[in-house]
Amino acid sequence: MENIYDAETGCCPQFNPIPWDEKEHVWDNKRFIKDSVRAIFHIPLGFGKVIQKNMKKIQTAEAFTVEPPVCLCDETCAWKIILYIETTKDLSDAEMVTISGSFLSKVFEGPYKEAPKWYKQMTEFVRSRGKEAQKTYAYYTTCPKCAKEYGKNYVVLISRV
């Protein structure tokens, strides 16, 4: 599949954390493909294949966003991750959802094993803004291979407030 985003790795483009670090976002019916990935104790199985399958659907429908799409992960339990992949229009061959609301985001960098600490820091950040998180999603900005290549593993936590 052709990569339409400028990526020196040929895969994931480098992530710019500035628009996401300690920012507020208001989404009005932002479109997403909804899919899921099996997991074992929160470790995804076949994550890349699910992403590639959906990116191909987005490409076929010519529904790519201007910036690389936001991919939200909702770890509903230890055995399943719900994915939401941003798109510009509804796709007939995918389950579609829209997400609206106010969100706070914060960027973290480091190995995935730090995630429990990040979620705690995110809760503190949201409270410091006088808000309560209703739901928190993880946005993994690059695949592990590209994170290694770029030398940074950015993860954005996004909380609906």
Phi, psi and omega in degrees: 000135180289137177266114183276350180262146182292106182223118181294339179276347186080006183231262183269132174289158176297142182269135175259109184285342188304314181291353185246344187276114179055050181242159173252139180231141173242120180250134178239100181055046175293128185274140178217144164282138176251129179213180180218160179229134174290151180217157172237112183050049176073005176264116185291147176243116179078026181304311183300320180294322179292318177298311181300318179301315182285325177295326176295318176299317179297317179298313181300322181276359184051051185241027178290143174283162180298312175269160175308140186293145173288135177236104181271140177242127178245105181275086185294331178199181182288351188246357185205138175241126175269129179253143173232114183248121185297142177214165183268346180206168178290142177248131184290337183257025180215153172284125184248145173221159170242148179234130179231155175138183177259139185223146169249140180233151177214138182264138175235155180220132179146187181289152182301334181297346178278355186308315179303322177294319180298317180298321177295315178297324179295317177301316178296319179298313180299315179296325179296339177267008178074027183233169175238137178282128175272327183201139177236131178247154172255136176243102177276114194279339178213160175287163181303322180298314180289323177301319178295316180299317181279343180080012179218133176245087181276136172229132178253129170261133185234118182248130172285130182237000000 
